[in-house]
Amino acid sequence: EVQLVESGGGLVKPGGSLRLSCAASGFIFSNVWMHWVRQSPGRGLEWVARIKSKTAGGATDYAAPVKGRFSISRDDSRNTQYLQMDSLKAEDTALYYCATGELRAYQWWGQGTLVTVSS
Amino acid sequence: QSVLTQPPSVSAAPGQKVTISCSGSTSNIGNDYVSWYQQFPGTAPKLLIYDNNKRPSGIPDRFCGSKSGTSATLDITGLQTGDEADYYCETWDITLSAVVFGGGTRLTVL
């Protein structure tokens, strides 16, 4: 059974930092590209970042609103991906999902971890 | 403002058919595959359609996706009250170098 379990969310002040983790199981983690997708309360889905598999070069891409502030990484030995979030803003408040799949789509999703940026 | 445009809401009666549109451009829908997701309140999205018109295992054939040019469509036939949810289209935008989602469509089954 595929599982994606996010952790690391919480309440942080504007300008602060958080590191999210996503622990994966049930599939060959090293083969897939990993993504973070967020959803602000009552709003739609917004893609945040992706990291390719090492066999695909391991490159990273970021959504414009987070470029330069967020950093995605992966540890294939731990079947875990990370999202380092710095210089957080109120508009980063959202439920952050880890998502991936073996299809050309988000086949699997975690349950999400809530990030609240507020003073 | 989302890069992909979806109607905010659609509605239809049980048993009927509804169509949800997703309009983009040559930078996104016109250049890559489209996926569709269903999301119930308080839960993670679920993949309904990938590669424009393919269904993952377990998705009933009442859900049908298609793409033409820079637009995509999700058809849901034989509507059930349990289909009431938010639906999102998604693809890759080569100009933005980013995954883009539609703003979402709330389906109401009257």
Interface residues (C-beta under 8 A of the other chain):
Chain A: H35 V37 G44 L45 E46 W47 R50 D61 Y62 A63 A64 Y97 G101 L103 R104 A105 Y106 Q107 W109 G110 Q111 G112
Chain B: S2 Y33 S35 Y37 Q39 A44 P45 K46 L47 Y50 D51 K54 P56 D86 Y88 E90 L96 S97 A98 V99 V100 F101 G102 G103 G104
